[in-house]
Amino acid sequence: MIRAVGRALAIFDAYDNEHLSLSLQEIAERIRMPKTTAFRLVNTLERSGFLIRMDNQQYCLSLKLARLGGLVRSTLGIREIARPVMLQVNEQTSETVQLNAIVGTDRMVLEVVDTPSPLMSMARPGQQTKLYLGAASRIMMAYMAPEELERVLKANVDTPDFDRAAFDREVARYRRQGYAISRGQRVPGLTAIAVPIFDMQGAVRHSLALTGPSVRIDPRDQELADIMVAAGRDISNRLGASPEHSADLKLLMADTTGEKPQAPKKKAAAKKAPAKTRKAAKAAAAG
């Protein structure tokens, strides 16, 4: 993305429910942009009708954005939004990628892109399991409200040896790091890496999971986790999630035209005169 376009888009992400109008200084600070650059872009967006400058010299989003928002296909669902990203992850990793949703107290598979490998985990759209075991379930549980989490655990956990303290520590860690990894938790020999998908309200009702045989996944689990985190943020961004849950502003504002900044040229060092020339100069000075 060209840097100017990325920066202009970043200005829209400065607004949220707590910041419906902003001064130029506030816009620059919230998206960590030089004030002079923000001034030029804000003026352009105002002239184009996307921002309105009010009497108090603050800027707010215009109704032009509401009109464009109304043109979004009402039938555009999570499957259509997530599938292009799932295909990219599948191409990068050659592993099975699946989209999951919370349905009552269960986890349902909504979409699957299979690995080309004959050694694979089997999951099909419509498949439902208890919302409890596995990374795909637990990453969604990590973002549940306390009362909803209690309801899910009460419906799905019936083992007397359930260690609630260990479970709470685990989901808290998943929430801090932004992804979950489970190894043989639901299916022996299977490793899953899952990330949350945030909606416009900041809620997590879906997860994206990469699954495969542990012998393939475990040796590169951190590399795959990084790919999945980026994919989850990409889908969240397409769903309209806030910047803290979606695409990194630094990436949006980076210049990806492929041009590399040129290093400043060093001044050529002055060449020393030959020894004979120096002696001649000294003799001339003495004479």
Summary of the structure (lengths in Angstrom):
residues: 287
radius of gyration: 27.5
end to end distance: 69.3
largest distance: 107.9
contacts: 784
relative contact order: 0.12
helix: 45%
strand: 18%
